Amino acid sequence: MQDSFASHDVIRLTGITARQLQWWDERGIVVPARQGHRRIYSFEDLTEVAVICELRRKGFSLQRVRKVVRFLQREFSKRLAETVSGSSSYHLLTGGRSLYLETSPQQIVDILKNSRQPMFAICLSDTVRQVRAVVSGRKRPGRCAPEKARSARGAKLGS
């Protein structure tokens, strides 16, 4: 499997725009390695871009996305692709203020059942598997565009 990607590869594989990718680098959301003036993205960087695209499709603002990425880095002290590459399925759930990262189906059901507000659930493991499938040519690339409905906009995410 390919382990480094130029900006145009990341754009083609995720559907993100060149400007979005540049802006995320400038803001420290996903910071690739450099070869001269070229940005070189690792598989882990590509995975993070794909997860961020998924969060953006769910209506998350970039401010909220930053908090999610910081939470994952703080909790696991390693990159997202390394964290969710095992046999378990990792699900990120949020209702706005709280973040949960769960592998147990029963825990996920309990969180959803006891929530007093709508919850978003994203299977991070599926996103990583999709990136692997796209990179290996088994699946077509996706698009990175937020949905029209921004139902998560009013919620506040704790840091």
N, C-alpha and C positions, 0 to 999 in steps of 0.2 A: 504494500500500500504506500502511496505517495506520502512523504512526511513534511514537505514544505510547499508553500503555495504563494504565488505572486498575487498582487492585488486583483488583477484581472481574473485569476482563477477563483478567488473568494467571491467576486462579483458574479461570475458565471454560476458557481455552485449554490449560492444562497439567494441570489436575486437582489441583493443590497445594491444601492447606488454607490458610485465611486466617491461622491461627496459625503454620504453617510459614513462610509468606511474611514475616510480621512478625518472627519469630525470626531468619530469615536476614538481614533488614535490621538488626536489633539487633546481630547478631554480625558484621556487615560482610562477609557472604558475597556478597550481591547488594544493593547500596545504590542505590535509585532517587532521582530528583529529588523535590523537595517543592513543593507548591503549598498553602501553609497547612499544614493537618494531613494533607492527602491525599498519598499516594505516587503518583508518576507514573513508569511504567516505559517506557524506550525499547525499540526493537526489539532492541538489543544486550542489554539487561537480560532481556528475554523469552527470548532465545536462551540466555543463561547459565542461567536458571531451567530451561529445557527440558533442557540438558545435565546440570545437577545432578540433575534428576529421573531422567534415564537412568542416571547413576552410582549414584543411590540404589536404583533398580530392580535394579542389578547387585550390590547389597549393600554399597556403599561407605559407610563412616561419614562423618558431616559433617566430622570432623577430616581424613580422607583427601581428601574433596572439596575442602576449603580448600587443601590442598597441591597438588592438581591445578590448581585455578584460579590459585594463585600461580605455579605452573610455567608455565602458558600465558601469563600476563601477563608474566612475566620473560623468557621466550623470544622473544616477539613484540612486546612493548611496545605492543600495541594490543588492542582488544576481540576476543573470540572470533568474533563474527559477521563482523568485518572480516578476520580471519585466514583463515577457512575459506570465504570467499565466492567464491574463484576457481574455475577449472575443475577443479583437482585435488581428489581425495578425501583428506581428512585422517583418519587413523586413530590413535586414542590407544590404546596398548597398555601394560598394566602387569601385573606379576607380584607386586606388593606393594611391593618396594623400589625398583624402577626404573620410570621412565616413558619411553615412546618416543612421539614424534609423527612419523608416517611418511606419505609420499604414494606411495612406490614399492611396488607389489605384491611385488616381489622382496625388498625389505628386510623387509616384513611377514612373508613366508614364512621368511626367514632367522632373524628374531627368534623366531618360533614354533618353528621347527625346533631352534634351539640353546638354547631355554629349558629349565631344569631343574625348572621348577615350572609349574603351570597359569597361563595368561595370560588376561586379559580384553582384549577388543578392542571399541572403540566407534568407529563412523564418525561423527566430529563433523560432517562435511559433510552426511551424511544427516539428522542432527538439525536442522541449520540449514534444510535444504530442507523438512523436515516442518513446522517452525515457519512458514516462509513459506507453505506450502500451507494450514495451518490458518488463518492470518491472512487469506489471500485467499479463504477459504471453500471451497477445493477438497478439504479433508480434515477429518474429524471430530477434535475434541480428544482428547488422550490422558489418561492418569491418572498421577499422580506418587505411587506407593506402592512401597516397597521390596519385593523378592521375599521369600518366606518363607525360602528357603535363603540363608544368609549365608556362602557359602564363602570370600569375600574377607576375612572378619573377622580371621583370625589373622595375615595378612601385614602387614608394616610398610612404609610408604611413606617414602622418603627425602625430605628437604626441599630 
